Amino acid sequence: MASVHSDATSTAALPEGEPVLSLKILVAGGFGVGKTTLVGSVSEIRPLRTEETLTEASLGVDDLGGVEEKTTTTVAMDFGRITIREGLAVYLFGTPGQDRFWFLWDELAHGALGAVVLADTRRLEDCFPSVDYFERRDIPFVVAVNCFHGAQKHTVERVAAALDLDRGTPVVLCDARDRQSSKQVLIELVEHASRRHAARLIASSG
């Protein structure tokens, strides 16, 4: 597998050769929560997907509770790109949601600015491993509640309390199918990571 190492901020080149600042962001969460959908909804390039059809081999391994209609699964990563503003590009790496692919996470997380943890209130416990992963590694993240049709509505405060998030970790509502909604989640993450970095600089200088 080719290396996906990348610094959180680096320079890349557009086709015309114009240098841009680039950020690396992960999109994580449980199986079937909408990671592939979010990356596809905002990417301005045709997203790279590594989806495979679910087979009988997945029975008893992948929990399809609440996502019985799902027929494919990401086995490596999703990849997309979005330009937030002129001169600033974000590269998105969607992580595989099943436990058996977690060996890929350290490779994907290397050099990331931060992460979006997608949550489904019908299966909120599925995002606990992602939250724990980023908290343990001190990687900034936001929790984005993907508002599925028919899911019980919860306030962001209740979701934050249920996940026992560290104070200041943003929780936002989103529709992973909608480009503007997904883009707003990414902006929230960039702003959160910037605030945290600034606070640490102030603390260290004091």
TORDO-837357 format. One record per residue: y negated, x, z of N, C-alpha, C, O in turn. Coordinates in steps of 0.02 Angstrom, whole numbers, padded with zeros to 5 digits, always signed. Layout:
% residues N
YXZYXZYXZYXZ
...
***
This chain:
% residues 206
+00059+00042+00000+00000+00000+00000-00062+00044+00000-00065+00092+00038
-00110+00029-00041-00171+00069-00044-00210+00062+00020-00210+00009+00051
-00244+00115+00039-00283+00113+00100-00341+00066+00093-00372+00062+00040
-00356+00028+00146-00414-00017+00146-00465+00007+00196-00507-00032+00217
-00463+00071+00215-00512+00098+00261-00581+00093+00231-00591+00106+00171
-00629+00073+00272-00698+00067+00249-00743+00068+00310-00726+00040+00362
-00802+00100+00304-00850+00097+00358-00882+00029+00359-00886-00006+00308
-00905+00008+00419-00938-00057+00426-01000-00060+00383-01016-00112+00354
-01036-00005+00378-01094-00002+00333-01085+00059+00289-01074+00114+00313
-01090+00049+00224-01082+00104+00178-01119+00086+00114-01143+00030+00107
-01123+00133+00068-01154+00118+00004-01100+00108-00048-01050+00144-00049
-01111+00058-00090-01066+00045-00145-01108+00042-00208-01169+00049-00205
-01077+00031-00264-01115+00029-00325-01101-00035-00363-01043-00054-00372
-01154-00067-00385-01148-00124-00428-01129-00099-00498-01135-00039-00511
-01107-00144-00543-01089-00122-00610-01146-00083-00644-01133-00039-00685
-01210-00101-00628-01266-00067-00660-01279+00001-00628-01321+00040-00652
-01245+00015-00572-01255+00079-00538-01306+00075-00482-01321+00126-00451
-01334+00015-00469-01383+00008-00415-01349+00012-00347-01302-00026-00334
-01371+00058-00303-01340+00064-00237-01355+00004-00193-01411-00022-00195
-01307-00017-00153-01318-00072-00106-01287-00053-00040-01242-00011-00036
-01313-00084+00014-01282-00077+00079-01225-00127+00083-01234-00186+00065
-01167-00105+00106-01110-00150+00110-01084-00155+00181-01083-00106+00218
-01062-00214+00199-01033-00227+00265-00962-00252+00256-00946-00287+00207
-00919-00234+00303-00849-00256+00301-00838-00305+00357-00851-00290+00415
-00813-00365+00340-00801-00418+00389-00730-00444+00381-00706-00453+00325
-00696-00455+00437-00629-00484+00436-00633-00559+00447-00677-00583+00483
-00588-00595+00417-00580-00667+00429-00510-00677+00457-00460-00667+00421
-00506-00696+00521-00442-00700+00555-00431-00770+00583-00473-00814+00576
-00373-00779+00615-00355-00844+00644-00282-00859+00633-00245-00819+00603
-00261-00916+00658-00190-00934+00654-00167-00953+00584-00207-00957+00537
-00103-00964+00579-00071-00983+00516-00098-01050+00492-00097-01099+00529
-00122-01052+00430-00144-01115+00399-00210-01141+00423-00225-01200+00415
-00252-01097+00452-00316-01120+00481-00372-01123+00430-00424-01153+00443
-00363-01092+00371-00413-01095+00318-00445-01028+00299-00499-01028+00270
-00413-00973+00316-00442-00907+00301-00449-00896+00226-00501-00875+00202
-00395-00910+00189-00397-00901+00116-00450-00947+00085-00484-00927+00039
-00455-01008+00112-00504-01056+00086-00575-01031+00097-00616-01035+00052
-00590-01004+00157-00657-00980+00171-00676-00922+00126-00730-00920+00097
-00631-00873+00119-00645-00815+00076-00657-00839+00005-00703-00815-00028
-00617-00885-00019-00625-00910-00087-00688-00950-00097-00717-00949-00152
-00711-00985-00045-00770-01028-00053-00834-00989-00059-00881-01012-00091
-00838-00929-00029-00900-00892-00030-00900-00833-00079-00953-00808-00097
-00841-00811-00100-00838-00751-00141-00870-00762-00209-00858-00813-00242
-00913-00715-00229-00946-00720-00294-00904-00686-00348-00921-00688-00408
-00850-00654-00328-00802-00627-00376-00737-00667-00368-00727-00701-00318
-00694-00663-00416-00630-00696-00410-00592-00663-00352-00576-00604-00356
-00577-00701-00299-00546-00669-00240-00476-00644-00254-00438-00674-00292
-00461-00587-00223-00393-00560-00226-00352-00596-00173-00372-00598-00115
-00296-00624-00192-00253-00660-00145-00182-00632-00150-00158-00613-00203
-00149-00631-00092-00080-00608-00089-00037-00663-00058-00003-00652-00009
-00041-00722-00089-00003-00779-00063+00066-00782-00095+00074-00768-00155
+00114-00801-00055+00181-00813-00079+00204-00882-00057+00181-00908-00006
+00249-00911-00096+00274-00977-00079+00319-00974-00017+00361-00930-00011
+00309-01021+00028+00352-01025+00087+00423-01042+00067+00433-01086+00025
+00471-01008+00096+00541-01019+00079+00580-01037+00142+00552-01040+00196
+00644-01049+00133+00686-01065+00191+00688-01008+00241+00702-01018+00300
+00672-00947+00217+00672-00889+00263+00617-00896+00316+00620-00864+00368
+00567-00938+00301+00513-00947+00348+00530-00998+00403+00495-01001+00453
+00582-01036+00393+00600-01087+00442+00619-01055+00508+00658-01007+00510
+00590-01080+00562+00602-01052+00628+00561-00990+00641+00563-00964+00697
+00523-00964+00591+00481-00906+00599+00408-00926+00598+00370-00908+00644
+00388-00963+00546+00320-00987+00541+00316-01058+00569+00355-01102+00550
+00269-01069+00615+00259-01135+00645+00216-01178+00599+00157-01164+00590
+00246-01230+00569+00211-01273+00523+00182-01335+00558+00158-01381+00524
+00185-01336+00624+00159-01393+00660+00085-01403+00646+00044-01359+00658
+00067-01463+00620-00002-01478+00603-00022-01457+00533-00075-01478+00509
+00019-01417+00499+00005-01396+00430+00067-01404+00388+00085-01361+00348
+00100-01461+00397+00164-01472+00363+00157-01471+00287+00206-01458+00251
+00096-01485+00261+00086-01487+00189+00076-01418+00159+00074-01412+00098
+00070-01367+00201+00058-01299+00175+00120-01272+00140+00175-01276+00167
+00111-01245+00080+00168-01221+00040+00165-01146+00026+00213-01118+00000
+00109-01113+00043+00104-01041+00030+00079-01006+00094+00054-01038+00140
+00087-00941+00094+00064-00901+00151+00038-00833+00127+00065-00806+00079
-00013-00807+00160-00040-00741+00144+00005-00687+00175+00019-00689+00235
+00028-00641+00134+00075-00590+00158+00043-00521+00165+00075-00476+00192
-00018-00512+00142-00052-00448+00152-00124-00460+00172-00142-00450+00230
-00166-00482+00125-00235-00497+00141-00266-00536+00084-00240-00539+00028
-00323-00567+00099-00367-00595+00048-00428-00549+00044-00446-00517+00094
-00459-00545-00014-00517-00502-00022-00569-00537-00065-00553-00565-00118
-00632-00535-00042-00686-00564-00081-00751-00527-00066-00754-00485-00022
-00803-00544-00104-00869-00512-00094-00924-00564-00101-00919-00609-00144
-00976-00558-00060-01034-00602-00065-01096-00561-00053-01097-00518-00009
-01149-00574-00092-01214-00541-00082-01256-00586-00037-01273-00642-00056
-01271-00562+00023-01312-00600+00071-01384-00602+00049-01417-00654+00051
-01410-00545+00028-01477-00539+00000-01477-00478-00046-01429-00441-00047
-01532-00468-00082-01535-00412-00128-01525-00346-00090-01561-00332-00042
-01477-00307-00111-01463-00244-00079-01415-00246-00021-01402-00194+00010
-01388-00306-00005-01341-00312+00051-01281-00353+00029-01286-00413+00016
-01224-00320+00025-01161-00353+00005-01112-00353+00063-01109-00306+00102
-01074-00408+00069-01023-00414+00120-00955-00416+00087-00944-00456+00041
-00910-00374+00109-00841-00374+00084-00797-00408+00137-00796-00387+00195
-00761-00459+00116-00721-00500+00160-00647-00483+00154-00620-00478+00099
-00615-00474+00211-00543-00461+00213-00510-00514+00256-00518-00514+00317
-00473-00559+00225-00437-00610+00262-00371-00583+00286-00332-00557+00246
-00357-00590+00351-00296-00562+00379-00239-00612+00374-00250-00672+00373
-00177-00588+00371-00119-00633+00374-00114-00664+00444-00128-00631+00494
-00094-00727+00447-00095-00763+00510-00031-00759+00550-00031-00774+00610
+00024-00739+00520+00088-00740+00556+00099-00675+00595+00077-00622+00574
+00132-00682+00652+00144-00624+00696+00179-00567+00660+00164-00509+00674
+00224-00583+00614+00264-00529+00584+00224-00484+00537+00249-00432+00515
+00162-00503+00522+00119-00462+00479+00064-00427+00518+00016-00401+00489
+00069-00427+00585+00015-00398+00625+00009-00323+00618-00043-00294+00635
+00060-00290+00593+00055-00218+00584+00000-00199+00534-00022-00142+00532
-00023-00248+00494-00076-00235+00445-00146-00238+00477-00193-00212+00448
-00152-00268+00535-00218-00282+00564-00257-00218+00579-00317-00215+00565
-00226-00168+00608-00262-00107+00626-00291-00074+00563-00346-00047+00564
-00253-00076+00510-00277-00048+00447-00337-00086+00421-00386-00057+00399
-00333-00152+00423-00388-00194+00398-00449-00190+00443-00506-00193+00418
-00440-00182+00508-00495-00183+00555-00535-00118+00557-00591-00116+00582
-00506-00065+00529-00539+00000+00532-00607-00004+00497-00611-00021+00438
-00661+00012+00534-00728+00014+00505-00762-00052+00496-00814-00056+00463
-00733-00106+00523-00763-00173+00513-00825-00182+00557-00826-00160+00615
-00876-00214+00530-00935-00232+00569-00916-00284+00622-00941-00281+00678
-00873-00331+00603-00854-00384+00649-00804-00430+00616-00778-00416+00562
-00793-00487+00648-00742-00534+00623-00762-00606+00635-00799-00622+00682
-00736-00649+00592-00740-00721+00601-00670-00744+00621-00621-00731+00586
-00665-00777+00679-00602-00806+00701-00605-00881+00687-00641-00918+00720
-00566-00903+00638-00564-00974+00622-00519-01010+00671-00466-00985+00690
-00541-01070+00692-00503-01108+00741-00494-01180+00716-00538-01208+00683
-00437-01209+00732-00421-01278+00718-00410-01312+00786-00364-01293+00822
-00451-01362+00803-00447-01392+00870-00380-01427+00881-00363-01441+00939
-00343-01442+00828-00277-01472+00836-00226-01420+00860-00174-01438+00888
-00241-01356+00848-00195-01302+00866-00237-01243+00892-00231-01187+00867
-00279-01258+00941-00327-01208+00965-00293-01145+00991-00320-01090+00986
-00233-01154+01020-00199-01096+01048-00180-01045+00995-00167-00987+01012
-00179-01064+00932-00159-01017+00879-00210-00961+00869-00193-00908+00842
-00272-00971+00892-00321-00918+00882-00328-00872+00942-00367-00824+00940
-00290-00886+00996-00292-00842+01054-00275-00769+01037-00310-00724+01059
-00222-00756+00997-00206-00686+00981-00263-00650+00945-00275-00591+00958
-00298-00685+00900-00354-00654+00865-00411-00638+00912-00439-00583+00911
-00428-00686+00955-00481-00675+01005-00464-00615+01049-00507-00573+01062
-00402-00613+01072-00380-00558+01115-00384-00491+01079-00404-00441+01108
-00364-00491+01015-00364-00429+00976-00434-00399+00972-00443-00340+00984
-00483-00440+00955-00551-00415+00945-00586-00399+01011-00626-00353+01015
-00571-00437+01064-00600-00422+01129-00573-00355+01154-00612-00314+01180
-00508-00343+01147-00479-00281+01171-00507-00220+01134-00513-00166+01163
-00523-00228+01072-00549-00172+01031-00625-00171+01028-00653-00130+00991
-00657-00215+01065-00730-00217+01069-00762-00225+01000-00812-00193+00984
-00732-00268+00959-00758-00283+00892-00796-00349+00896-00767-00399+00918
-00859-00352+00877-00897-00415+00880-00864-00469+00837-00839-00455+00783
-00864-00531+00863-00836-00585+00824-00870-00651+00842-00899-00658+00896
-00865-00699+00797-00885-00767+00810-00825-00812+00800-00781-00796+00759
-00822-00867+00836-00770-00917+00825-00799-00972+00783-00850-01002+00801
-00768-00986+00726-00790-01039+00681-00739-01095+00682-00682-01086+00659
-00758-01153+00708-00712-01210+00711-00712-01244+00644-00761-01274+00623
-00655-01240+00609-00648-01271+00543-00636-01346+00554-00585-01366+00583
-00683-01387+00531-00682-01459+00546-00635-01496+00498-00657-01523+00447
-00571-01496+00514-00521-01530+00473-00529-01605+00479-00548-01630+00532
-00514-01641+00425-00517-01714+00426-00464-01740+00475-00406-01721+00473
-00486-01784+00519-00440-01814+00567-00433-01776+00632-00401-01801+00679
-00461-01715+00636-00457-01677+00698-00506-01705+00749-00560-01728+00731
-00486-01703+00812-00530-01726+00865-00592-01682+00870-00587-01621+00867
-00650-01714+00876-00712-01677+00879-00722-01649+00950-00713-01684+00999
-00742-01585+00953-00756-01553+01016-00823-01517+01010-00841-01493+00957
-00860-01513+01066-00922-01475+01065-00906-01401+01066-00852-01380+01087
-00955-01360+01043-00944-01288+01043-00936-01262+01114-00901-01212+01126
-00968-01296+01162-00962-01275+01232-00891-01284+01257-00864-01242+01293
-00860-01340+01239-00791-01353+01260-00742-01304+01228-00695-01281+01260
-00754-01287+01165-00711-01239+01131-00718-01170+01164-00668-01136+01176
-00780-01150+01179-00792-01085+01211-00757-01082+01279-00728-01030+01297
-00760-01137+01317-00728-01139+01382-00652-01137+01376-00619-01103+01414
-00625-01174+01327-00553-01176+01318-00525-01108+01298-00469-01091+01317
-00564-01070+01260-00542-01003+01238-00560-00948+01288-00542-00890+01279
-00598-00968+01341-00619-00920+01392-00654-00860+01360-00638-00802+01375
-00702-00874+01317-00738-00822+01281-00787-00785+01325-00814-00814+01373
-00798-00722+01310-00849-00684+01345-00917-00716+01333-00930-00744+01280
-00959-00713+01383-01026-00743+01378-01063-00713+01318-01065-00652+01309
-01093-00756+01278-01131-00733+01220-01092-00733+01155-01122-00723+01102
-01027-00744+01158-00988-00748+01095-01003-00814+01061-00989-00867+01090
-01031-00813+01000-01051-00876+00967-00990-00918+00946-00939-00891+00926
-00999-00983+00952-00951-01032+00925-00990-01078+00879-01041-01107+00899
-00967-01085+00817-01003-01127+00768-00953-01175+00735-00893-01160+00732
-00978-01231+00710-00938-01278+00672-00946-01262+00598-01001-01243+00576
-00893-01270+00560-00899-01255+00488-00849-01296+00448-00802-01326+00475
-00860-01297+00383-00812-01324+00335-00795-01267+00289-00836-01248+00247
-00735-01239+00296-00716-01179+00258-00716-01191+00183-00715-01143+00144
-00716-01254+00162-00716-01269+00090-00786-01266+00060-00793-01261-00001
-00837-01268+00102-00906-01272+00080-00939-01203+00080-00939-01169+00132
-00966-01183+00024-00995-01116+00017-01052-01104+00066-01053-01052+00099
-01099-01151+00071-01156-01141+00115-01135-01139+00188-01162-01099+00227
-01088-01182+00207-01064-01183+00276-01030-01116+00293-01042-01088+00346
-00988-01092+00249-00953-01028+00261-01002-00970+00261-00995-00923+00301
-01051-00972+00217-01102-00919+00215-01141-00916+00280-01158-00862+00304
-01156-00975+00309-01193-00977+00371-01153-00945+00428-01182-00914+00473
-01087-00953+00426-01044-00921+00476-01051-00845+00471-01056-00810+00522
-01050-00818+00410-01056-00746+00401-01124-00721+00425-01128-00667+00455
-01177-00759+00411-01244-00740+00434-01246-00738+00511-01275-00693+00540
-01214-00788+00542-01211-00790+00615-01177-00728+00643-01198-00700+00693
-01123-00707+00610-01087-00647+00633-01130-00585+00626-01134-00545+00673
-01162-00576+00569-01204-00517+00558-01260-00515+00610-01275-00462+00637
-01291-00572+00624-01345-00575+00674-01318-00560+00744-01351-00525+00783
-01259-00586+00759-01228-00573+00825-01213-00499+00833-01228-00470+00886
-01184-00468+00782-01168-00397+00786-01231-00355+00792-01232-00304+00827
-01285-00375+00757-01348-00339+00761-01379-00344+00830-01405-00295+00857
-01377-00404+00860-01405-00414+00927-01367-00371+00978-01397-00340+01022
-01301-00370+00971-01260-00332+01018-01274-00257+01012-01277-00222+01062
-01280-00234+00950-01295-00163+00939-01363-00145+00968-01370-00093+01000
-01413-00188+00957-01480-00175+00982-01481-00173+01058-01513-00130+01089
-01444-00220+01089-01441-00222+01163-01410-00158+01191-01433-00133+01242
-01360-00133+01157-01327-00072+01181-01372-00011+01173-01370+00035+01214
-01411-00010+01120-01458+00045+01110-01511+00046+01165-01529+00098+01191
-01535-00014+01183-01585-00020+01236-01555+00002+01303-01587+00038+01341
-01493-00020+01316-01460-00003+01379-01448+00072+01384-01458+00102+01437
-01428+00103+01329-01414+00175+01330-01478+00217+01336-01477+00271+01365
-01533+00191+01309-01596+00229+01313-01629+00223+01381-01671+00264+01400
-01608+00171+01420-01636+00161+01486-01601+00205+01536-01618+00204+01596
***
